[in-house]
Every structure is written in C-alpha cells, then in structure tokens.
Amino acid sequence: MLTALKEYLTKTGYDNVYIDYMPAAEMTRKAINCTEWDNTVAGINDGTGTHYIQIQVRDADYKSAYTTCKSIFELLDSGSEEKLIDLTEDVFCIARPRRAPLIYARDNLTTTIYCEIALWGKI
C-alpha cells in the first residue's frame, strides 16, 4: 500500500516522497515521508484490511510544511460517500482522516508537520 501511496502522491504533483525514511535535512530540506504504523485484517478475512499511515512533511518553514501536509490530508479523504481513490491502476482504497496536521519537530533548518490517515483496501 505504501508503494501505491507514494506513486499516487507523486503523480498528483508531490515530489521528494519517501517510504519509511526521512532523509537528513542537510540532504534535502523539503521531503515527505509515509510510514505504516499499524494494520488490521478484516474480520471476515476477505483479503482487505486497514492500513494506518503517518505522513510527515518537512520544509524550510512552518507555513510551507503545514500547507503541504494539509493538502495531502484533504486529498486522502474519501468523504461521507466513501469515494474510492485509485492509488494506481491496480490498487484502490477508501481513505479516512484520523489526525489532522500537527507539528512534529522544529529546528533551525526545518519544520516537520504530520498527519495520520487510514486506508482501507487489499492487504
């Protein structure tokens, strides 16, 4: 699911997207990291499950990091109609927001904002 999410974010215009890895700020100040922190399998074991994803967005200043994180958070929301999101040609999901953008870390070079989403689809 993370590989499909990275592909989706890249094709919708986000760059420097990483999976389970945030490069050093000295390498690139602007980066997006997608990490799966938990997953569950459906009770009827139909091959689906929920993937709990944390998305971290790092940029040179708070406003840029927050704006990017908020736009990803809003992009990955299937809404009350539970609209399917086609991450790739083969991978689709229903996306639910879990935690709105919050500050994760700040230093003299960068600010990192994170949000959490749940993606329901094939395991």
Secondary structure by P-SEA (a helix, b strand, c coil): caaaaaaaaaaaccccccccccccccccccbbbbbbcccccccccccbbbbbbbbbbbcccaaaaaaaaaaaaaaaccccccccccccccbbbbbbbccccccccccccccccbbbbbbbccc
